[in-house]
Every structure is written in structure tokens, then in C-alpha cells.
Amino acid sequence: MSRAFVKEQDGQDTPEELPEHPISPNPNFVTPRGLALIDDEIEAARKILAHAQHETDRAGIARASRDLRYWTQRRSTAQLVEPPKTATKVAFGTRVTVKRDDGRVQSFAIVGEDEADLEKGFIAYTVPIARALLGLEVGEEAELPGGRGEITALEALS
């Protein structure tokens, strides 16, 4: 444990040890949007750390330091993948629309792991549905989690 958080002279307890954020073993592919989001997270963590240091909030310092380590590491391993100019196949950086066998229509963009946000329609390239669709074209079908689906539209992310 780092001695930076220990004030031996006053007998205060050391802050609870926080586990590091897990780092994915997959390549850290990012879209331009994803790279900007990582940079935003680094800036936010720096501000939170500075505030915690100013307030002498040892638990806050530990949390912000952990977050800053994670995002700095993710930034250093980020591999920028530009979206295709035109989407002819499902690829990293494309938005795909799928019509399911049960009639549901789903649309989502395939992006990096840190950029994924299902509620906003962004899924990681590593999830089963993305892996099943990568490389396919409009009109092709795939066996997806929860049943078959047909690709009805493709769009390159801008």
C-alpha cells in the first residue's frame, strides 16, 4: 500500500483499499468519439483528485487516483479506428439496424468497450451480438442471442 495516504502521527486509519478497475484483455479499439470520452474521463478524474487533495479527503483521493490510473492506462493503449466512409458491411464504427424474427427492430452502433452504452444504442465490438454481425451486409441474416435477425440498414458513424 502506498504510504502517501498514511498519517502515522495522528493515528488515523488508512483508507479502505480499493480494487483496481479491471482492464479488458481485448484490444482497446476506440472511435474518435470514444477517444474524446476517455480524455473527458481523465480530465474529470484530475479535477476530482485536485478537489479531494484540497479537502484532504483521503478516501476521495484514493478513488480519484484509482480512476485516473484506469483512464490513463486506457488512453495509453487506445487504438483509434476511424469509422468507414461508407458502410457496406457491419464493422467497428458502424450503426446497424436489425429486424428480429419476432418483428422487433433494433439499431445500435458497434464501438469500443469503454464507449459502450446500451441505453444510448452503443454496444462493444466484443459482445456476442456484435461478433455475430461483423462482416455481414444488408439483407444477410445471422443467428443472434435471442433468435435470428436480418440486417436492414447500415450507416457509418460520423
matplotlib code that plots the C-alpha trace (Angstrom):
import matplotlib.pyplot as plt

x = [0.0, 1.2, 2.5, 1.1, -2.2, -1.0, -0.7, 1.0, 1.4, -2.4, -3.3, -6.0, -6.9, -5.7, -8.4, -10.1, -8.1, -9.9, -9.7, -8.3, -10.8, -10.4, -8.6, -10.0, -7.6, -9.1, -7.6, -8.6, -10.2, -11.9, -13.8, -13.0, -16.0, -14.6, -11.2, -12.8, -14.8, -11.6, -10.0, -13.1, -12.8, -9.1, -9.9, -12.8, -10.7, -7.9, -10.4, -11.9, -8.4, -7.4, -10.6, -10.1, -6.5, -7.6, -10.2, -7.7, -10.3, -8.2, -10.9, -11.7, -8.0, -7.9, -10.9, -9.9, -6.3, -7.7, -10.0, -7.1, -4.8, -7.5, -8.3, -4.7, -3.9, -6.9, -5.7, -2.2, -3.5, -6.3, -6.1, -8.1, -10.2, -11.8, -15.3, -15.6, -16.5, -19.5, -20.9, -21.2, -20.5, -21.1, -17.8, -16.4, -17.7, -21.0, -24.6, -26.6, -30.3, -31.6, -35.1, -35.6, -37.7, -40.3, -40.7, -38.6, -36.3, -33.1, -30.4, -27.1, -23.5, -20.6, -17.9, -15.1, -15.6, -15.3, -17.7, -20.4, -23.7, -26.7, -29.2, -27.8, -27.5, -23.8, -22.5, -19.0, -17.4, -16.8, -20.4, -22.0, -24.5, -21.7, -19.5, -22.3, -22.9, -19.4, -18.6, -22.2, -24.1, -27.6, -30.0, -27.9, -29.2, -27.4, -28.1, -28.2, -28.7, -32.4, -33.1, -32.3, -32.1, -31.8, -29.7, -31.9, -29.7, -26.1, -24.6, -21.1, -20.7, -19.7]
y = [0.0, 3.5, 5.3, 8.6, 8.0, 7.3, 9.9, 8.0, 10.9, 11.3, 7.6, 7.9, 4.7, 4.3, 4.5, 1.3, -0.4, -0.1, -2.8, -1.6, -1.3, -4.4, -3.9, -5.9, -8.3, -7.3, -4.7, -1.2, -0.1, 3.3, 5.5, 9.2, 9.7, 7.1, 8.7, 12.0, 10.3, 8.8, 12.3, 13.7, 11.0, 11.8, 15.5, 14.8, 12.4, 15.1, 17.7, 15.3, 14.4, 18.0, 18.8, 15.7, 16.8, 20.3, 18.9, 16.3, 13.7, 10.5, 8.3, 10.7, 10.8, 7.0, 6.8, 9.6, 8.2, 4.8, 6.2, 8.4, 5.3, 3.4, 6.1, 7.0, 3.3, 3.1, 6.2, 4.9, 1.6, 3.2, 2.2, 4.8, 3.2, 5.6, 4.7, 3.6, 6.4, 4.4, 1.4, -1.6, -4.3, -4.4, -3.2, -1.3, 2.2, 1.4, 1.7, -1.4, -1.9, -5.5, -6.8, -9.8, -12.8, -11.7, -8.3, -6.2, -3.7, -2.8, -0.3, 0.1, 1.3, -1.0, 0.7, 0.1, -1.4, 1.9, 3.7, 1.1, 2.3, 0.2, 2.8, 5.2, 2.5, 1.8, -1.8, -3.1, -4.9, -7.8, -8.6, -11.7, -9.8, -7.6, -10.6, -12.4, -9.4, -8.2, -8.6, -9.1, -6.9, -5.5, -8.4, -11.0, -12.9, -14.0, -16.2, -13.7, -14.1, -14.5, -15.6, -14.8, -11.3, -9.7, -6.6, -3.9, -0.9, 0.2, 3.6, 4.8, 6.8, 10.3]
z = [0.0, -0.8, 2.3, 0.8, 2.4, 5.9, 8.6, 11.3, 13.7, 14.3, 14.4, 11.7, 9.9, 6.4, 3.7, 2.6, -0.1, -3.4, -6.0, -9.3, -12.2, -14.3, -17.6, -20.5, -22.3, -25.6, -27.9, -26.9, -30.1, -29.9, -32.3, -32.3, -30.0, -27.7, -27.6, -26.7, -23.9, -22.4, -22.5, -20.7, -18.0, -17.5, -17.1, -14.7, -12.6, -12.4, -11.2, -8.6, -7.4, -7.0, -5.1, -2.8, -2.2, -1.3, 1.1, 2.5, 1.7, 1.8, 0.6, -2.3, -3.2, -3.3, -5.5, -7.9, -8.1, -9.0, -11.7, -13.1, -13.2, -15.1, -17.7, -18.2, -18.9, -21.3, -23.1, -23.5, -25.1, -27.2, -30.8, -32.9, -35.6, -38.0, -39.0, -42.6, -45.1, -46.3, -44.6, -46.9, -44.2, -40.4, -38.9, -36.0, -36.2, -38.0, -36.9, -37.8, -37.9, -37.4, -37.8, -35.5, -36.3, -33.7, -35.5, -33.2, -34.9, -33.1, -34.0, -32.4, -33.1, -32.7, -30.7, -28.2, -24.7, -22.7, -25.1, -24.9, -23.5, -24.4, -23.3, -25.9, -28.5, -28.4, -28.0, -27.6, -30.5, -28.1, -27.2, -28.8, -31.0, -32.5, -33.1, -34.9, -37.2, -38.0, -41.7, -42.8, -45.4, -45.7, -46.4, -44.7, -41.6, -38.5, -35.5, -32.7, -29.0, -28.7, -32.3, -35.9, -37.3, -40.7, -41.3, -42.8, -42.7, -42.2, -41.5, -40.9, -37.6, -38.1]

ax = plt.figure().add_subplot(projection="3d")
ax.plot(x, y, z, "-o")
ax.set_aspect("equal")
plt.show()
